[in-house]
Every structure is written in structure tokens, then in C-alpha cells.
Amino acid sequence: MQQRQAAGMVSSFSPKRLMKALKRRLTLVRQLPGADVVVVSIKKSGRTWLRALLTRLFHDTYATPTDLLLDGGNHKALNPAAPSVLFAH
């Protein structure tokens, strides 16, 4: 059993997985200066629900479409008055 656990630990730190995580972080760092608001959450905390709620708020406030879920600056591209929101976890 210890061998399996050790093997699992080694595979969780594989170079491929590490590179993928680093790429995600670099993408986030590059997007940060352009964001007006940053929402940081943990996984499984209701982030999609919050995005849907904010999408509705943006629709009412900035006349953006309700069928376009808020993601980064996609609403700001439609209405420059709308803030750019970056979601991260």
C-alpha cells in the first residue's frame, strides 16, 4: 500500500502536470493588469452561480446580453462602461 501511495505522490507532481499548472498561473498573471475586479474562490464554492448572478446584474446595469455568461472582459467588449471581471481559484 505504501508503494501505491508513493507512486501516486510521484505521479501528481509529473512534469506535464506541473507545466499545465504553470501555464494557468502565467495566463492569470497576464490577465490581472487588465481586470477591474478580481474574484478569487475555491473549487466547488458556487463560482458559476455567482457568474450567472453577476451576468444578470450586468444586463440590468450595462445592457449586456443575458445569454453571455460573464467571463473576463467579454461584457466590457460589448459595453466599455462595464467592468472587466477576472475569476480565479
C-alpha positions in Angstrom: 0.0 0.0 0.0 2.8 2.4 0.8 4.2 1.8 -2.7 0.9 2.8 -4.3 0.8 6.0 -2.2 4.3 6.8 -3.1 3.6 6.2 -6.7 0.5 8.4 -6.5 2.5 11.2 -5.0 5.1 11.0 -7.7 2.5 11.0 -10.5 0.8 14.0 -9.0 4.0 16.0 -9.5 4.6 14.9 -13.0 6.4 17.4 -15.3 3.4 17.5 -17.6 1.0 18.4 -14.8 3.4 21.0 -13.4 3.8 22.7 -16.8 0.0 22.8 -17.1 -0.4 24.5 -13.7 2.4 27.0 -14.5 0.7 27.9 -17.8 -2.6 28.5 -16.0 -0.8 30.8 -13.5 1.1 32.7 -16.2 -2.2 33.3 -18.0 -3.7 34.6 -14.8 -0.8 36.9 -14.2 -1.1 38.3 -17.7 -4.8 39.0 -17.3 -4.5 40.6 -13.9 -3.5 44.1 -15.0 -6.5 44.4 -17.4 -9.0 43.4 -14.7 -11.1 46.0 -12.9 -12.4 43.4 -10.4 -10.8 40.0 -9.4 -12.9 37.3 -7.8 -10.9 34.6 -6.1 -12.6 31.5 -4.9 -12.0 27.9 -4.0 -13.3 25.0 -6.1 -16.9 23.9 -5.6 -17.8 27.2 -3.9 -20.5 28.4 -6.3 -18.5 30.4 -8.7 -20.6 29.6 -11.7 -23.7 30.7 -9.7 -22.0 34.0 -8.9 -21.1 34.5 -12.5 -24.7 33.9 -13.5 -25.9 36.4 -10.9 -23.4 39.0 -12.0 -24.3 38.4 -15.6 -27.9 39.4 -14.7 -26.7 42.4 -12.8 -24.5 43.5 -15.8 -27.5 43.0 -18.1 -29.7 45.3 -15.9 -26.9 47.9 -15.3 -25.0 47.9 -18.6 -27.5 46.4 -21.1 -25.3 43.4 -21.9 -26.9 40.1 -23.1 -28.2 37.7 -20.5 -27.2 34.7 -22.5 -23.5 35.6 -22.5 -22.1 34.3 -19.1 -19.7 36.8 -17.6 -16.1 35.8 -18.3 -13.2 38.2 -18.1 -13.7 41.2 -20.3 -16.3 39.8 -22.6 -19.0 42.2 -21.3 -16.6 45.1 -21.3 -16.0 44.5 -25.0 -19.7 45.0 -25.6 -20.1 48.0 -23.3 -16.9 49.8 -22.3 -18.6 51.1 -19.1 -18.9 47.6 -17.8 -16.0 46.5 -15.5 -13.7 43.6 -16.6 -14.1 40.8 -14.1 -11.4 38.1 -13.7 -12.3 34.9 -12.0 -9.6 32.7 -10.4 -9.2 29.9 -8.0 
